[in-house]
């Protein structure tokens, strides 16, 4: 594994962060160096300049591996979305200067540039973790007969959804609901992508029904992320067989979602969460509101500035730590270990959300009497633990963990389709999001246990056969 890892090339990933740090005294310039630096990291990592990309499959047939999907979603959201917030600080709305005479908040600009440098450092460390442990092709121990694959995906989708509902009803085991609900969605979407080129009419109709149901669930969730992921994942799975269709339909569709979703979600939440309308009526009202020009004008810039990126929250944490509050050291790691224990085994276990929100209140990010939930992102927890060193170490571990688990999944489940595309993407989708330490550690630990249990089940049924 180590023979393909050139330390000198890995250092290339950290060049943008180092240059941005040199220009720390010029915050605006430093910010843009760090921001463009993430695009540089995307380029050198996704073109194989640091380490050759896996050659066992074509590029379009391995997009669910960590170096692609996890990096693009996790690092893209973390590092690249802050540009609108920064432009707003400089007095711009979209590309127009709102007030040329408005005094700029130099302190906020300075702290934002600092946080963007941490994003760039975290991105470089995260990709280093992935690339260091990325070794393909994998020597498989088991295999599944190809003719059984499409039906297995469909059966997995049909079984895992009711299983997720069962976990939702059992006190203390609701965390497994999210794992198996996500697995059902991924399995159904992957099964649809398999059924279409094989012209399996029955499978196609069932999978299409499942996809429409999941998309409706996303549409009435009140959140933007499930809607975007529903479209993105289907596009990725269809891309190997329908490249032109995906390029000319799914990419514009995703851009339109980013434009119109802020207005839709804002209207939906206003009507449903206030109790004024049910989900069905609120959906129609929100769709009508989204198509109006006023909704777009009022909602989109505010969404791009304060909701698309989490850098405003990072700023508030960076202002208070370590100036007013000491670094947490190993405290968040200990709390993550507590979170792993199921509540059915420890009924009096501290509530995980309360543990997380305590540091939010201490930093003054939100008022203690507010009903707003503002849980820190993974990189923020890394910073709160040990500062810049924490960002480097924990983000490297983050990337390494995602890659090692993806490799393990391919070893156990006979290759990319079942291992990475289904099991890793279904059970470990939390890697795409980068939540607080406690949530992430808990989810990854029990998802790993679920992965081993599914493997044992498929082996006992002789669906997975030893090579």
C-alpha positions in Angstrom: 0.0 0.0 0.0 2.7 2.4 1.0 4.8 1.9 -2.1 2.3 4.0 -4.2 2.3 6.8 -1.6 4.8 9.5 -2.6 5.1 11.9 0.4 6.3 14.7 -1.8 3.2 14.5 -3.9 1.0 14.5 -0.9 2.6 17.8 0.2 1.3 19.3 -3.0 -2.2 19.1 -1.5 -1.2 21.6 1.3 0.3 24.2 -1.0 -2.8 26.4 -1.1 -3.2 26.4 2.6 0.5 27.3 3.1 0.3 30.2 0.6 -3.0 31.4 2.2 -1.3 31.4 5.6 1.6 33.5 4.2 -0.9 36.2 3.2 -2.8 36.1 6.5 -2.2 39.9 6.9 -4.3 40.4 3.8 -7.6 38.7 4.7 -9.4 39.1 1.4 -6.5 37.8 -0.7 -5.9 35.0 1.9 -9.5 34.0 1.7 -9.6 33.7 -2.1 -6.3 31.7 -2.1 -7.8 29.2 0.3 -11.1 29.1 -1.5 -9.6 28.6 -5.0 -7.2 26.1 -3.2 -10.0 23.6 -2.8 -10.7 23.6 -6.5 -6.9 23.0 -7.0 -7.2 20.0 -4.5 -10.2 18.7 -6.5 -8.2 18.9 -9.7 -5.0 17.3 -8.6 -6.8 14.5 -6.7 -9.5 13.7 -9.3 -7.0 13.7 -12.2 -4.6 11.2 -10.5 -1.8 13.7 -10.2 -1.1 12.8 -6.5 -1.9 9.1 -6.8 -3.3 7.2 -9.8 -7.0 6.7 -9.7 -8.3 3.1 -9.6 -8.0 1.4 -13.0 -10.2 -1.7 -12.3 -13.3 0.2 -13.5 -14.0 3.0 -15.9 -14.4 6.5 -14.3 -18.2 6.5 -14.8 -18.5 3.1 -13.1 -16.8 4.0 -9.8 -18.3 7.4 -8.9 -19.6 6.2 -5.6 -16.1 5.5 -4.2 -14.9 8.0 -1.5 -12.4 9.9 -3.7 -15.3 10.9 -5.9 -18.8 11.1 -4.3 -17.7 11.7 -0.7 -15.1 14.3 -1.6 -17.3 16.1 -4.0 -20.3 16.4 -1.6 -18.5 16.6 1.8 -15.6 18.8 0.8 -17.6 20.7 -1.9 -20.2 21.7 0.7 -17.6 22.4 3.4 -15.1 24.4 1.4 -16.7 26.0 -1.6 -20.1 27.3 -0.5 -18.8 30.1 1.7 -18.2 32.4 -1.3 -21.6 34.0 -1.1 -21.2 34.7 2.6 -17.8 36.3 1.8 -19.2 38.4 -1.1 -22.0 39.6 1.2 -19.3 40.7 3.7 -17.7 42.7 0.9 -21.0 44.4 0.2 -22.2 42.4 -2.8 -25.6 40.8 -3.5 -25.0 38.3 -6.3 -22.4 40.3 -8.4 -23.7 43.8 -7.7 -22.3 46.1 -5.1 -25.2 47.0 -2.8 -23.7 50.1 -1.2 -20.3 51.5 -2.3 -20.1 53.6 0.9 -21.0 50.9 3.3 -18.2 50.3 5.9 -16.9 46.8 5.8 -16.8 44.6 9.0 -13.0 44.0 8.9 -13.0 41.8 12.0 -15.6 39.4 10.5 -13.7 39.4 7.2 -10.5 38.4 9.0 -12.1 35.6 11.0 -13.9 34.3 7.8 -10.5 34.2 6.0 -9.1 32.2 9.0 -12.0 29.7 8.9 -11.6 29.3 5.1 -7.9 28.5 5.6 -9.0 25.8 8.1 -11.4 24.5 5.4 -8.6 24.3 2.9 -6.3 22.5 5.4 -9.1 20.1 6.3 -9.8 19.4 2.6 -6.1 18.6 2.0 -5.9 16.3 5.1 -9.2 14.6 4.2 -8.0 13.8 0.7 -4.7 12.7 2.0 -6.5 10.2 4.3 -8.4 8.8 1.3 -5.5 8.6 -1.1 -3.1 7.0 1.4 -5.3 4.0 1.9 -6.8 3.9 -1.6 -5.6 0.6 -3.1 -7.4 -1.0 -6.0 -8.1 -3.6 -7.4 -9.2 -5.4 -4.3 -8.7 -9.1 -3.9 -12.2 -10.4 -3.4 -13.1 -13.2 -1.0 -16.7 -13.7 -2.1 -18.8 -13.2 -5.2 -22.4 -13.1 -6.3 -23.8 -14.5 -9.6 -24.4 -11.6 -12.0 -27.9 -12.8 -13.0 -29.0 -12.6 -9.4 -27.7 -9.1 -8.8 -30.7 -7.1 -10.1 -33.3 -9.1 -8.2 -31.1 -8.9 -5.0 -31.0 -5.1 -5.2 -34.8 -5.0 -5.6 -35.4 -7.4 -2.7 -33.0 -5.4 -0.5 -35.0 -2.2 -1.2 -38.3 -3.9 -0.4 -37.1 -5.5 2.8 -34.9 -2.8 4.3 -37.7 -0.2 4.3 -40.1 -2.1 6.6 -37.1 -3.1 8.7 -36.3 0.6 9.1 -39.9 1.3 10.2 -39.6 -1.5 12.8 -36.5 0.1 14.3 -38.3 3.4 14.4 -41.0 1.9 16.6 -38.5 0.2 19.1 -37.5 2.7 21.8 -33.7 3.3 21.8 -33.1 1.8 18.4 -34.4 4.6 16.2 -30.8 5.3 15.0 -31.0 2.2 12.9 -34.1 3.6 11.1 -31.9 6.2 9.3 -29.4 3.5 8.2 -31.9 1.1 6.7 -34.1 3.9 5.2 -31.0 5.1 3.4 -30.1 1.6 2.4 -33.6 1.1 1.0 -33.4 4.3 -1.1 -29.9 3.4 -2.5 -31.0 -0.2 -3.2 -34.2 0.9 -5.0 -32.4 3.6 -7.0 -29.6 1.2 -8.0 -32.1 -1.5 -8.9 -33.9 1.0 -11.2 -30.6 1.8 -12.9 -30.0 -1.9 -13.4 -33.6 -2.7 -14.6 -33.8 0.0 -17.3 -31.0 -1.3 -19.6 -31.9 -4.9 -18.9 -35.5 -4.0 -20.0 -37.0 -5.8 -16.9 -40.5 -4.3 -17.1 -41.7 -5.6 -13.7 -38.6 -4.6 -11.9 -38.6 -1.2 -13.6 -42.2 -0.5 -12.6 -41.6 -1.5 -9.0 -38.3 0.4 -8.7 -39.9 3.5 -10.3 -42.7 3.3 -7.8 -40.2 3.1 -5.0 -38.2 6.0 -6.3 -41.3 8.2 -6.7 -42.3 7.3 -3.2 -38.9 8.2 -1.8 -38.8 11.4 -3.8 -42.2 12.4 -2.4 -40.9 11.7 1.1 -38.0 14.0 0.4 -40.2 16.7 -1.1 -42.4 16.7 2.1 -39.5 16.4 4.6 -39.0 20.2 4.8 -35.3 19.8 4.0 -33.3 20.5 0.8 -30.7 17.8 1.2 -32.9 14.7 0.6 -34.4 16.2 -2.6 -31.0 17.0 -4.1 -29.5 13.6 -3.1 -32.5 11.8 -4.7 -31.8 13.4 -8.0 -28.0 13.2 -7.7 -27.8 9.5 -6.9 -30.2 8.5 -9.7 -28.1 10.5 -12.1 -24.8 8.8 -10.9 -26.3 5.3 -11.2 -27.7 6.0 -14.7 -24.6 7.7 -16.0 -22.6 4.7 -17.1 -25.4 3.6 -19.5 -27.0 6.9 -20.3 -24.2 9.5 -20.4 -25.8 12.0 -22.7 -29.2 11.8 -21.0 -27.7 12.4 -17.6 -25.5 15.2 -18.8 -28.3 17.1 -20.5 -31.1 16.5 -18.0 -29.7 15.8 -14.5 -27.1 18.5 -14.4 -29.5 21.3 -15.4 -32.1 19.7 -13.0 -29.6 20.0 -10.1 -28.8 23.6 -11.0 -32.5 24.4 -11.0 -33.0 22.7 -7.6 -30.3 25.0 -6.1 -32.1 28.0 -7.6 -35.6 27.2 -6.6 -35.4 25.0 -3.5 -34.7 27.8 -1.0 -38.1 29.4 -1.8 -39.9 26.1 -1.8 -38.5 24.9 1.5 -39.1 28.3 3.2 -42.7 28.3 2.1 -43.2 24.6 3.0 -41.8 25.0 6.5 -43.8 28.2 7.1 -47.1 26.4 6.4 -46.4 22.9 7.9 -44.2 23.6 10.9 -46.6 26.3 12.0 -49.5 23.9 11.8 -51.4 25.9 9.3 -51.5 23.3 6.5 -50.9 19.5 6.1 -48.0 18.3 4.0 -49.9 17.8 0.8 -51.5 21.2 0.8 -48.2 22.8 1.9 -46.4 21.1 -1.0 -48.7 22.7 -3.6 -48.6 26.1 -1.9 -44.8 25.9 -1.8 -44.6 24.9 -5.5 -46.8 27.9 -6.4 -44.7 30.2 -4.2 -41.5 28.9 -5.8 -42.6 29.9 -9.3 -43.2 33.5 -8.3 -40.5 36.0 -8.8 -40.9 37.6 -5.4 -40.2 34.3 -3.6 -37.0 33.9 -5.6 -35.8 37.5 -4.9 -36.5 37.3 -1.2 -35.2 33.8 -0.4 -32.4 32.9 -2.6 -29.7 35.3 -1.6 -30.3 34.8 2.1 -30.1 31.1 1.5 -26.9 31.3 -0.4 -25.3 33.6 2.3 -26.5 32.0 5.5 -27.9 28.6 4.8 -25.9 27.1 2.0 -22.6 27.4 4.0 -21.9 26.9 7.7 -19.0 29.4 7.8 -21.1 31.9 9.8 -21.4 29.4 12.6 -17.7 28.4 12.3 -16.9 32.2 12.7 -18.7 32.3 16.0 -17.0 29.3 17.4 -13.6 30.6 16.2 -14.2 33.9 17.9 -14.9 32.3 21.3 -12.4 29.5 21.2 -9.7 29.7 22.5 -10.2 33.3 23.4 -13.0 32.9 25.8 -13.4 29.1 26.0 -10.5 26.6 26.1 -10.1 23.9 23.5 -12.1 20.8 24.5 -9.2 18.4 24.1 -10.4 14.8 24.3 -13.8 15.7 25.8 -15.7 15.4 22.5 -14.1 12.0 21.8 -15.2 10.7 25.2 -18.8 12.0 24.6 -18.7 10.2 21.2 -17.9 6.9 23.0 -20.9 7.5 25.3 -23.1 8.1 22.3 -22.2 4.6 20.9 -24.0 2.8 23.8 -27.7 2.1 22.7 -30.2 3.7 25.0 -31.9 0.3 25.5 -28.8 -0.8 27.4 -28.4 2.5 29.2 -31.8 4.2 29.7 -30.3 7.1 31.7 -27.6 7.8 29.1 -27.1 11.6 28.5 -29.1 12.9 25.5 -26.6 13.2 22.6 -28.2 16.4 21.3 -28.0 18.0 24.7 -24.2 17.2 24.9 -23.7 18.8 21.5 -25.8 21.8 22.1 -24.0 22.6 25.3 -20.9 23.8 23.3 -23.2 25.7 21.0 -24.7 27.6 23.9 -21.3 28.1 25.6 -19.9 29.7 22.4 -23.0 32.0 22.1 -23.8 30.7 18.6 -27.5 30.6 19.5 -29.5 31.7 22.6 -30.2 29.0 25.1 -33.9 29.8 25.1 -34.0 29.6 21.3 -35.7 26.6 19.6 -33.1 26.7 16.8 -30.8 23.7 16.5 -27.3 24.7 15.4 -25.0 21.6 15.8 -21.4 22.1 14.7 -20.0 20.4 11.6 -17.2 17.8 11.9 -14.5 20.3 11.0 -15.7 22.7 13.7 -15.6 19.9 16.3 -12.0 19.1 15.1 -11.1 22.8 15.6 -12.8 23.0 19.0 -10.8 19.9 20.2 -7.2 20.9 19.3 -7.3 23.9 17.0 -5.5 23.6 13.6 -3.7 20.4 14.7 -7.2 18.9 15.4 -8.4 19.9 11.9 -5.4 18.2 10.3 -5.5 15.0 12.4 -9.3 14.4 12.5 -9.9 15.2 8.9 -7.1 12.8 7.9 -8.8 10.1 10.0 -12.1 11.0 8.5 -10.9 10.4 5.0 -9.0 7.3 6.0 -12.0 5.8 7.7 -14.2 6.4 4.7 -11.7 4.7 2.4 -10.9 1.7 4.6 -14.6 1.0 5.2 -15.3 1.2 1.4 -12.5 -1.3 0.8 -13.8 -3.6 3.5 -17.3 -3.5 2.0 -15.9 -4.4 -1.5 -14.0 -7.3 0.0 -17.0 -8.7 1.8 -19.6 -8.2 -0.8 -17.8 -9.2 -4.0 -16.9 -5.9 -5.6 -18.0 -2.4 -6.3 -21.7 -2.8 -7.0 -22.8 -4.5 -3.7 -19.8 -3.3 -1.7 -19.4 0.4 -2.5 -22.5 1.4 -4.5 -25.0 -0.4 -2.2 -23.6 -1.1 1.3 -21.1 1.8 1.7 -23.3 4.4 0.1 -26.4 3.1 1.8 -25.2 2.5 5.4 -22.4 5.1 5.6 -24.1 8.1 3.8 -23.3 10.1 6.9 -19.7 10.5 5.5 -21.3 12.7 2.8 -22.5 15.2 5.5 -19.8 15.5 8.2 -22.0 15.9 11.3 -20.8 16.5 14.9 -18.4 14.0 16.4 -21.0 12.3 18.6 -23.5 11.7 15.7 -20.9 10.6 13.2 -19.0 8.2 15.5 -22.2 6.6 16.7 -23.6 6.2 13.2 -20.4 4.8 11.6 -19.9 2.3 14.5 -23.4 0.9 14.3 -23.4 1.0 10.5 -20.3 -1.1 10.5 -22.1 -3.6 12.8 -25.1 -3.6 10.4 -22.7 -4.2 7.5 -21.3 -7.3 9.1 -24.7 -8.6 10.0 -25.9 -8.2 6.4 -22.8 -10.0 5.2 -23.5 -12.9 7.6 -27.1 -13.1 6.4 -26.1 -13.2 2.7 -23.5 -15.9 3.5 -25.9 -18.0 5.5 -28.3 -17.9 2.5 -25.5 -18.7 0.1 -26.2 -15.6 -1.9 -22.6 -14.6 -1.4 -20.4 -17.5 -2.3 -16.8 -18.0 -1.4 -14.3 -17.8 -4.2 
